[in-house]
């Protein structure tokens, strides 16, 4: 394997592990210490719109609706998510973040905003485009094989 491969592989592993470690550490220190990493990602997938069904969120997270139901039950108990029945079709249930859920969502988005700004700092437009292309290729690979 080439030196370039080894450097890129090491950086990808390091960045992935650092992001997970930082998110876990910050969660434990915050007012949202009752959340797990999986619950954090579930809140992120629900988003601020309050319009998604369980099927849509499960698809976004690449998990089954049954697995998501367990997570949503916990998030409802913890006060982060509400289930809201559609007024036009009572069979349809939408997931909506509570005030506490929206507060967490905004705080978590701020972390991501600062992370992306740091990654792009000092980059030329062509470098930014190359980074986006590489990340898109990586994402396509991960979705295809895993």
C-alpha beads as a LAMMPS data file, in Angstrom:
LAMMPS data file: protein, C-alpha beads

146 atoms
145 bonds

1 atom types
1 bond types

-500.0 500.0 xlo xhi
-500.0 500.0 ylo yhi
-500.0 500.0 zlo zhi

Masses

1 110.0

Atoms # bond

1 1 1 0.000 0.000 0.000
2 1 1 1.164 3.493 -0.744
3 1 1 2.187 6.088 1.791
4 1 1 -0.749 8.235 0.605
5 1 1 -3.185 5.381 1.303
6 1 1 -1.789 4.869 4.801
7 1 1 -2.028 8.573 5.640
8 1 1 -5.605 8.934 4.332
9 1 1 -6.745 5.727 6.047
10 1 1 -5.216 6.803 9.370
11 1 1 -6.825 10.256 9.107
12 1 1 -10.272 8.861 8.295
13 1 1 -10.125 6.460 11.241
14 1 1 -8.820 9.194 13.553
15 1 1 -11.490 11.712 12.491
16 1 1 -14.295 9.170 12.842
17 1 1 -13.132 8.112 16.295
18 1 1 -12.553 11.710 17.403
19 1 1 -16.049 12.786 16.372
20 1 1 -17.647 9.888 18.272
21 1 1 -15.505 10.500 21.359
22 1 1 -16.199 14.235 21.367
23 1 1 -19.941 13.733 20.895
24 1 1 -20.091 11.190 23.720
25 1 1 -17.990 13.354 26.048
26 1 1 -19.988 16.499 25.315
27 1 1 -23.270 14.632 25.813
28 1 1 -22.169 13.406 29.238
29 1 1 -21.110 16.921 30.310
30 1 1 -24.226 18.644 28.993
31 1 1 -27.794 19.131 30.118
32 1 1 -28.594 16.270 27.721
33 1 1 -26.598 13.566 29.497
34 1 1 -29.626 11.275 29.464
35 1 1 -29.217 10.783 25.689
36 1 1 -27.256 8.012 24.016
37 1 1 -25.374 8.478 20.753
38 1 1 -28.082 6.503 18.923
39 1 1 -30.796 8.698 20.419
40 1 1 -28.810 11.773 19.403
41 1 1 -28.732 10.546 15.802
42 1 1 -32.451 9.766 15.953
43 1 1 -33.209 13.339 17.041
44 1 1 -30.980 14.595 14.251
45 1 1 -32.860 12.430 11.703
46 1 1 -36.258 13.696 12.921
47 1 1 -35.077 17.279 12.482
48 1 1 -36.865 20.527 13.153
49 1 1 -39.658 20.095 10.586
50 1 1 -41.854 17.755 12.614
51 1 1 -43.222 16.214 9.449
52 1 1 -41.505 12.833 9.223
53 1 1 -43.140 9.490 9.845
54 1 1 -41.394 6.633 11.628
55 1 1 -40.873 4.903 8.275
56 1 1 -39.085 7.960 6.868
57 1 1 -36.838 8.353 9.918
58 1 1 -36.055 4.624 10.004
59 1 1 -35.067 4.772 6.331
60 1 1 -32.809 7.800 6.965
61 1 1 -31.093 5.900 9.793
62 1 1 -30.964 2.591 7.873
63 1 1 -32.757 0.745 10.686
64 1 1 -36.055 -1.125 10.945
65 1 1 -39.238 0.611 12.020
66 1 1 -39.369 -1.773 15.001
67 1 1 -35.914 -0.698 16.162
68 1 1 -36.884 2.943 15.723
69 1 1 -40.112 2.425 17.710
70 1 1 -38.078 1.356 20.755
71 1 1 -35.869 4.448 20.410
72 1 1 -38.874 6.761 19.947
73 1 1 -40.598 5.296 23.010
74 1 1 -37.503 6.165 25.061
75 1 1 -37.241 9.658 23.561
76 1 1 -40.925 10.301 24.298
77 1 1 -40.408 9.210 27.936
78 1 1 -37.359 11.476 28.210
79 1 1 -39.287 14.444 26.803
80 1 1 -37.438 14.929 23.497
81 1 1 -40.026 13.703 20.979
82 1 1 -43.804 13.744 20.570
83 1 1 -45.967 11.611 18.317
84 1 1 -48.559 13.747 16.537
85 1 1 -51.543 12.278 14.671
86 1 1 -52.397 13.830 11.342
87 1 1 -55.588 15.875 11.385
88 1 1 -56.477 14.754 7.862
89 1 1 -55.631 11.042 8.249
90 1 1 -55.701 9.762 11.827
91 1 1 -53.743 6.649 10.800
92 1 1 -50.673 8.789 10.040
93 1 1 -48.399 9.614 12.970
94 1 1 -45.678 12.218 12.581
95 1 1 -42.638 12.607 14.830
96 1 1 -42.001 16.042 16.253
97 1 1 -39.278 17.349 18.535
98 1 1 -40.433 18.871 21.812
99 1 1 -38.945 22.159 23.049
100 1 1 -36.232 20.126 24.795
101 1 1 -35.630 18.131 21.608
102 1 1 -35.313 21.312 19.537
103 1 1 -32.929 22.813 22.099
104 1 1 -30.706 19.736 21.855
105 1 1 -30.962 19.702 18.055
106 1 1 -29.780 23.318 17.794
107 1 1 -26.878 22.707 20.190
108 1 1 -25.804 19.624 18.244
109 1 1 -26.093 21.460 14.921
110 1 1 -23.829 24.174 16.319
111 1 1 -21.141 21.543 16.972
112 1 1 -21.451 20.316 13.381
113 1 1 -21.327 23.883 12.048
114 1 1 -18.113 24.595 13.941
115 1 1 -16.632 21.267 12.813
116 1 1 -17.322 21.963 9.116
117 1 1 -16.051 25.539 9.387
118 1 1 -12.807 24.229 10.917
119 1 1 -12.429 21.637 8.149
120 1 1 -12.903 24.243 5.419
121 1 1 -10.801 26.966 7.015
122 1 1 -8.098 28.218 4.653
123 1 1 -9.203 26.020 1.743
124 1 1 -9.419 27.262 -1.805
125 1 1 -12.619 26.602 -3.774
126 1 1 -10.987 23.749 -5.735
127 1 1 -9.887 22.110 -2.471
128 1 1 -13.412 22.397 -1.076
129 1 1 -14.816 20.816 -4.237
130 1 1 -12.263 17.976 -4.023
131 1 1 -13.182 17.366 -0.371
132 1 1 -16.908 17.278 -1.208
133 1 1 -16.287 14.890 -4.117
134 1 1 -14.196 12.591 -1.934
135 1 1 -16.788 12.567 0.856
136 1 1 -19.580 11.859 -1.636
137 1 1 -17.581 8.943 -3.066
138 1 1 -16.927 7.600 0.427
139 1 1 -20.608 7.882 1.319
140 1 1 -21.631 6.079 -1.887
141 1 1 -19.198 3.269 -1.114
142 1 1 -20.485 2.917 2.454
143 1 1 -24.130 2.891 1.348
144 1 1 -23.442 0.354 -1.389
145 1 1 -21.477 -2.144 0.672
146 1 1 -22.707 -1.587 4.197

Bonds

1 1 1 2
2 1 2 3
3 1 3 4
4 1 4 5
5 1 5 6
6 1 6 7
7 1 7 8
8 1 8 9
9 1 9 10
10 1 10 11
11 1 11 12
12 1 12 13
13 1 13 14
14 1 14 15
15 1 15 16
16 1 16 17
17 1 17 18
18 1 18 19
19 1 19 20
20 1 20 21
21 1 21 22
22 1 22 23
23 1 23 24
24 1 24 25
25 1 25 26
26 1 26 27
27 1 27 28
28 1 28 29
29 1 29 30
30 1 30 31
31 1 31 32
32 1 32 33
33 1 33 34
34 1 34 35
35 1 35 36
36 1 36 37
37 1 37 38
38 1 38 39
39 1 39 40
40 1 40 41
41 1 41 42
42 1 42 43
43 1 43 44
44 1 44 45
45 1 45 46
46 1 46 47
47 1 47 48
48 1 48 49
49 1 49 50
50 1 50 51
51 1 51 52
52 1 52 53
53 1 53 54
54 1 54 55
55 1 55 56
56 1 56 57
57 1 57 58
58 1 58 59
59 1 59 60
60 1 60 61
61 1 61 62
62 1 62 63
63 1 63 64
64 1 64 65
65 1 65 66
66 1 66 67
67 1 67 68
68 1 68 69
69 1 69 70
70 1 70 71
71 1 71 72
72 1 72 73
73 1 73 74
74 1 74 75
75 1 75 76
76 1 76 77
77 1 77 78
78 1 78 79
79 1 79 80
80 1 80 81
81 1 81 82
82 1 82 83
83 1 83 84
84 1 84 85
85 1 85 86
86 1 86 87
87 1 87 88
88 1 88 89
89 1 89 90
90 1 90 91
91 1 91 92
92 1 92 93
93 1 93 94
94 1 94 95
95 1 95 96
96 1 96 97
97 1 97 98
98 1 98 99
99 1 99 100
100 1 100 101
101 1 101 102
102 1 102 103
103 1 103 104
104 1 104 105
105 1 105 106
106 1 106 107
107 1 107 108
108 1 108 109
109 1 109 110
110 1 110 111
111 1 111 112
112 1 112 113
113 1 113 114
114 1 114 115
115 1 115 116
116 1 116 117
117 1 117 118
118 1 118 119
119 1 119 120
120 1 120 121
121 1 121 122
122 1 122 123
123 1 123 124
124 1 124 125
125 1 125 126
126 1 126 127
127 1 127 128
128 1 128 129
129 1 129 130
130 1 130 131
131 1 131 132
132 1 132 133
133 1 133 134
134 1 134 135
135 1 135 136
136 1 136 137
137 1 137 138
138 1 138 139
139 1 139 140
140 1 140 141
141 1 141 142
142 1 142 143
143 1 143 144
144 1 144 145
145 1 145 146
